């Protein structure tokens, strides 16, 4: 079926576009980039910022190009003198109600408002008067919200609602007092926010940023009484190079290890080791549930934002969650027990840091359940963005560092662990081990291509030597909500389900480097490059199944005993609980007493 087309003229260029296209989309065909702040191709149209206005012949007023449809014979101008002046006025008004702290803002040099000010040649503030002021919300372990820097574009509201289905953010009040934040003006820590950080990827300014923990890590590195140990997640190694000019997906594992040593870390371990450990425990947990009638489907539990989402919105599925901790928390527990014992160290003297693609990992590390070592197992979590800043602060020439190897005994990993960084990877890694554990036979091919891809929900049926199990992969919490609703209604039936909070999995995590301006977050081709890097690392590994990792065999022989055994249960497993936002109960009482 042929798609209906229309022909229009934009700045004297004849353009053929879809009949339902916007003027902004048609302008892209003509090689024109119309300025914008509130627009995103994967979000609903808002027309809020008005920076994208254009002139349409026959229309009295300027119109927003992001939500105005093309029409046959339409004549559009995008850069007339009056139009450029109007856009400049809009940006000047935004700036004049914006804090004057660019030099100290976390988004300095990476701010879309700043870029537009430079583009329009704005060099002074012309308008004086009252400015809005709201307190900064630092209650969250993961995200800082500075409403004074908010330009009310609504991107964060839409991504939280439309992509994640959480609805933790919304507009409140009116006029000059309009604000974006959690319901009832609650602090983020008392809301349903799951700490995923997707809002920090979409925010065009410094209104939403990750909680910066670099200073406390610098302090630990300078403390001679501390042994500072660090671990690196799989998705970090294919994204860390982006702030230094490398293409997405470039494998910089060795350079990252070298950089961390130059920063002063005493030991550099690989989170992929504990990802292999996670597979050993999770695959055996799945087989145990299949054999003994445990709660099915079993859901993966590596994504802390998904766990909090389940606790808030789907507590009836809590028993379906795997009891396995995430690789970050397994590694944290082992560093302060197994590693401490081998090195003759007191756990109290170890400062454990993790480098993660995820802002929710900061929240996870602070959970009261994560103290298997009798201390906080992971003392600080840095996002990929934070590590990039530290490398720049130290003046390291990252591109010139020679690759180095991880430290033993927690530094060896398999290809199965690497693919944890992409949607479908945890499930595929578990199947590689579960098949051989269940059948006692070698897999002919370790690649399960049927669970790979970027569709929101993917399902497959796997033959474990005569026993067929139905599995599913889902990423993005709005997709997860739909899947859970259909499972609850009996419309879908599975044995094992992998859930990843962020689109694309960890490679699209809220703590990853923001795509360059002009490349939108959630751009599939951009994330596919990171995914390709992960799959390339996996394919080049000599060992690609977790149970074949010699260091994994060693730690079970020396320390843990057996998968699902008493010691591994204590250190590597946990529990979750129904979670009601702290402020909601009192608010309900107040409402009902009116």
N, C-alpha and C positions, 0 to 999 in steps of 0.2 A: 504494500500500500504506500503510495507516494505521499510524503509529508507536504502539506500546503505551504507555499512560499510567497513572500511579498518582496517587492522591490522598493527601496527608499534611497534617499540621498543624504549622506552625512558629510558635512564639510566639503561638498562638491564631489564626493566619491559615491558612485552608485554601488549599493550593497544589496545582495539577495540574502534574506534571512527567513527563518521559520516564522510562520504567521503568529505564533504565540511568544516569540522572543521579545525581550525588553530592548529598549534603545541601547542600554549599556552593553548587552550581549552582541547586538548588531555592530556597535562601534568597535568591539574587539575584532570582528571579522575584517573591518576596514583598517586594522592596525592602529587603532586609537585606544588609549587607556584613559578613561574618564576618572578623575579623582573620586575616592569614596572612603567612608569610614564605617558606616553601619552595615554595608552590604557583605554578604557571603553567599556563594553559590549553593551551599548545602543547607542554608537556613532560610526560613520564611522571609519574605520581603517586608521591610519595615518603613523605608523612606523617611527615616528619623533625622538623619544628620543634615540632609539637603546639600551636602558638598557636591553631589553628582548632578546638580541641576543642568539642564540644557535648554536651548531655544528650539521650539517647534513652530514652523511657519503656520500662521493661522490661529495659534493659541495665544491668549492674552498674557499669561504669566509663564515664567520658567517652570519646567516640570522636572521631577526627579527621574533620572534615566534608569534607575535600578528597578522601578516598579511601573514604568509607563510602557505599554505595549506598542510595537511597531504597527504601521498601517501602510497599505498600498499607496505609493506616491508621496509619502511623508518626506518633508524636507527638514533636516535637523542641522543646527549649528552648535558646536561644542566649545568654541573658543572665541566668541565675539568679545569686544571690549567691555560691553555691559555685563556680559556673563562672567567674565574673569573678575570684574570688580565685585560682583555679587558673591562669588565664591570666596574671594579674599575677605570680604566683610564677615562672612559666616565663620571662617577660620579665626579671624581676629576676635570675634565675640566669644568663641570657645576659649581662646587663649587668655582673654582678659578675665575669665572666671576660673582660671586654672592656676595652681600654685607656681611660683617662680623658683623652682628648685631643680631645674633640668640637670645641673651638674652633679647633683647628689641622688638623683632618681635612679632606681634599679633599671629603668628602661631607657636611660640616656643612650642615644645612638641607635636605639631599636624601637623608636616610638613613632607611630603613624601620624600623630598630630604634629610632632616635631618635624617630620619629613614634609608634611604639607606646608608648614610655616616656612621652611626653607624653599620649597618649590614656588611659593607665591611671593618670596622675597620680603617677608614680614620681619621688620627689624626693631619695631617699637610697639608698645601697648598704648592704644589710643583711647580706650574707654575706661573711665573711672567710676567707681560706685561700690555698692555692697557686694561682697562675694559670699558664696555659700560656704558653710563650714560644718563638717560632721566629724566626730571622733574616728580615729583609725581603729579598726577591729583587728586585734592581734590575739584573739582568744583561741583561734584554731592552731593546731600543731603543724598544719600544712600550708595554709594560705593566709596572706595578709590582704585585707581589704581597706583601701584608702579612698573613701567616697569623694574627697575633694578633687581627686584626679579623674573622676568619672565624667565622661562627656554624654552620658545617657544614650549611647548608641544602641543598647539593648542586646548586643551580641552574646554577652554572658547569660542573660535571661533565656535567650533562644537556644543556645547550645545545651544549657542545663535542662531545659524542657524537652526540646525536640530530638537531640542526639542521646542524652543520658536519661531522660524521663524522670529526673529527680525533683525538679521544680523547687530547688532550694533558694533561688533568687527570683525577685520580682520587683516591679516598680511600686513605690509607696508614696503617699502624700501627693501634693499638687503644686503646680506653679514653681516658684523659686525654691520651694522645699522638697521638690521631687528627688527621690533617692532610690538607689538600687541596693537591695540587701535581703536578708532572710525575713520570713513572715514575722509580724509583730515586732519588728526591729530587734529581734533576738541576736545575741552574738553568734557567730558562725559555729562555735563549739557546742551550742545548745540547739542547733537546728538539725535538719535532716541532711545537710551537706555531707557527701561521702568522701570529700577531700581528693577527688580524682584530678583536679587541676586543669581540666579542659578549658575552664573559663580563663585561666592564665595564658593559654595559647591563643585564644580568640580576642582577648581584651586588647584594644589598639594603643592603650596608654599604660601608665603604672598604677591603675586603680586596683588591679588584681595581680599579685605576684606570689611566688613561692616564699615561704618563710625562710629567711636567709640564716643558715647555721654555719656559714664559713668562719665567722669570728670565733666561735667556741672551738671549732676544729683547729684553727691557727693557735689558740691558747693551749690546747692539748699538745700540739706538736712542739710547742716551746717549753713544755713542762718535763724536766729531766726525770721526774719520778714516774712518768707514765710510759708504758709500752703501747704505742699507737699502731693499731692494726686496721687494715682496710680491705674491703671486698668489693668486687666490680660485677655488676649485673650484665647479662648477655647483651641487651639492647643498647647499652652505653657504648660499646666498642664500635658500633656501626653508625653512630651519630655524633660522637664527641668531636670528630674532625671538622664538622660543618662550620663552627665558629672560627675555624682556622683556615678556611678556604678549600677544604676537601669536599668531594662529592658525597652526597648521602649514600650510605651503604659501604663506604670504604672501611675495610677492616684495619683498625688501629689498636688492636689488643696490646701488642708489644710496646708501642709508643706510650700507651696509657699507663702500663706498668712502670715504664721508665720515668714518666712524669711524676707519678705518685712517690717513687723513691726520691726523686729530686726535691719534692715538697717536704720530705722528712719522715714519711711513714716507715716504721720499723719492719713491718711485714706486709706483703701484698698478696692476698688470697683471691681466689676466683669463686664468685657466687655460683658459677656453673658446677663446681664440685658439689655444693649442697643441692643444686638442681638435680644432679644425678641421685643424690641421697633421697630427695623428695620422690623421685620416680620409684625408687626401691620400696619406699613405704607406701606410696599411693597405689602402685600397681598391685602390691600384695593386699592392701586394704580392699581394692575392688574385687579381687579374686575371692577374698574371704566373704565379702557381702554376697557375691554370686553363689558361693557354695553353701552358705549358712543362713540365707534368707534375710540379709541385712537390708536396711532402708535403701531403696532404689527409686529413681536414678541417683547415682552418686555424682555430686558436683565437685569440681576442683575448687581449691581454697587458696590459691597463690596470690590472688588479687585482693588487697585489703579494702579497696573501695567497694568491690562487689560484695565482700563479706558484710560491710556496714549497710549497704543497700538491702541485703537480705535480712539483716537484723531489724531494720526499720520497716520495710515494706512487705516482706514475705517471710515472716518468722515461722510459718508452718513448714517451711522447707529447711529449717536449721539442722534437723537430724539427717538431712540428705547430704549436708556438706561433708567433704572429707575432713577428718580430724587432723590431717597433716598441716603443720605450719608451712609458711612460705619458705623458699630457699634462703631469703634474707635472715629470717628468724632462726632457722635451723643452723645456719652458719654462725650467727651470734651466740647461740647456746654452746656450740662446739668450741668456739674460740675461747670462751671463758671456763670450759671444763676440760675437754680433750686436749686442746692445744696448750692450755695453761699447765696441765699435769705433765705433758711431755717436756715442756720447757722449764719446769720447776718454778712457775710463776704463781703469784696470788692473783685470783680473779679481780680483786679490787685494784690492782696495779695496771690492768689492761683497759685501754680506751678503744672501743670498737666502733669503727666508722664504716658505713656502706655508701656506695655510689650507685644511685638508682635512677631509672628513667621516670620515676613515679613520685608525685607529691604525697600520695596517700601512704607511702612507706614511712613517712615521718610520723603520721598518726599511728600506724601499726607498731612501730618501735616503742611508742609511749603507752601502748595498751598494758594494763596491769597484769594480763595473763602472760606477758612475754618476759618472765623473770625465772626461767628454768635454772639458771646458774646461781640463783639467789641474789643476783644483781640485775639491773636493766641489761638485757643481753646485747642490745645494740644501742650505743650511747648517742650517736648522731647519724643522721641520714643527709647526704648531699645529693641534689639532683645533678643530672648531666650538665645543666646550665651553670650550677654553682661550681662544679669542678672546673669548667672552662674558665670561669672568672678567676679562680684561684691560680690556675696555670698562667693566666695573663698577669695577675698581680705579682707572681714570682718572677716574671720576666723570662719565662722559659720559651725557647724557640721550638714549639711543639713539633713542627714539621721536620726539624733536623735531628730529633731524638732517635737514637738507635733502639730497635726493639729489644726488650728484655723479657725474661721468663718469670712466671709466678713462683712464689715460695712454696716449699713443701711444709707440712704434709696435707694442706688443703688447697692445692693449686692445680691438680690434674682433673680434666673433665673429658666428656665424650661429646660427639655431635648431637646426641639426644638432648643434652643440657643446653646447647647453643640455641636450639629452636624454641626454647621457652620464651624467647623475645618476640615471637610473632604469633598472631592468632592461629590456633590449631596446633601449635607446637607442643604444649603440655600433653594434650591428648595423644598426639602422634608418638611422643617420647614414651608415654605410659604403655601404649600398645606394643611398642618394640620390645619392652621387657615383659609385659603381661602375657604376650603370645608364647614366649619361650618358657616362662615360669609355669604356664598352664599346660603346655603340650610337651615340654622337654625336647622340642625340636628346634633346629636352627631356622631362622627366617631366611628365605631365599632373597627377598628384597626388604630392606628396612624402611624404605620410603612409603608412606601412606598418603599418596597424592590426593585421595578422595576427601581428606579433611583440610586440604590447603586451599587458600583463596581468600578473597575479601568480601564475599557475600555476608550479609548481616547474620544469617542463620544457615548453617550447613549441616547436613546429616548424612550418615553412612551406616552400612551394616558390615560388620567385620566377622570373618569366619575364624574362630580359634580352634582349628582342627575338628570341626564338626559342631562346635558350640557357637551359635551366631549371637552376637551382641549388637544392639543398636546404639549408636553414639551420635552426639551432636556437638557442634561448635558454635558459639555465639559471642559476638563482641559488640560493645555499645550497650549501655544499660536500658535504653528504650527497647532495643531488640530483646534484651534479657527479660524485661517485664512481659513482653508479648509471649515469649516462649514459656515462661513460668505459668502464665494465665492459661495457655493451651494445654500444658501438662496437667495442671490442676483440674481442668475441665474434661480430661480424658481424651483430648484430641491428638495428643502426641505421647509416644511411649518410648523410653530410652533406658539403657542400663548405665550409661556414663555420659556426662555432659561437661565440656570445658566452657567456663565463662571468663571472658576478659572484659574489664571495665571500659577500656579506651579503644576507640576505633583503630583497627589494625593490631591490637594487642599492645604489649609493652613498647614496641618500636614507635607507637603513637602516643606514648605516655605524656601526662601533663607536665613532667619535668624535663622533657626533651628540648633540644634547641628549637626555637621557633623557625618555621620556614622563612626564607628571605621574603621581604615585602614584595608583593606581586605574585607570590606563590602561597596559596591559601592553606591554612590548616585543614586536614582531612583530604588534601589533594591526593587522589589514589596513586597517581604515577609517582609522586614524591615518596610516599610510603612504600611503594613497591620496590623502589631502589634500596631502601633500608632492608626490606625483607629479602631481596636478592642477596645482599651482603651476608645476612644471617644464614641463608640456605647454602651459600658458597662455603662458609666456614664449616658447616656441618658436613658437606660433601667431601671436604679435604681432610677431615679427621680420620685417623687410622682406626680408632674405636668409635662406634656410633650408637652403642647401646649401653645404658647406664649400668646394668649389672655386670658388665665386662670391665669396668673401670678398676684397675688394680688397687688404687688408693681407697676406693669404696669397699672392696673386699677386705683390705687391711683394717679399716676402722671398725668394721663389724667383728672381725676376728679379735682385735685388741681391746675394743671398748664397748661397742653397742650390743653385741651378741647377735640377735636375729632381727629381721624386719618384723615390726609389730610386737617385739619383745618388751620386757619390763623397762629396761633402760631407755630404749628408743622411744617408747611411749611417753616416758617422763620428759625427755629432752626435746623430742621432735613433734609431739602432738599437742593439741590444745582443744578448747571448747569455745562456743560462742553463745550469745544470749539475746533474747528479745530486747530491743532498745527503743525506749520512748524518749524523744527530745526533752531535756531537763525542764525547760520552761513551759512546756505545753500543758502539763497537769494543772499548774496554778492558773494559767490563762483560762483553761476550761472552767475552773471553779469560779473565776472572776466573771466570766460571761454568763454562766448559769445563775449566778447570784443577782444579776441585774434585774 
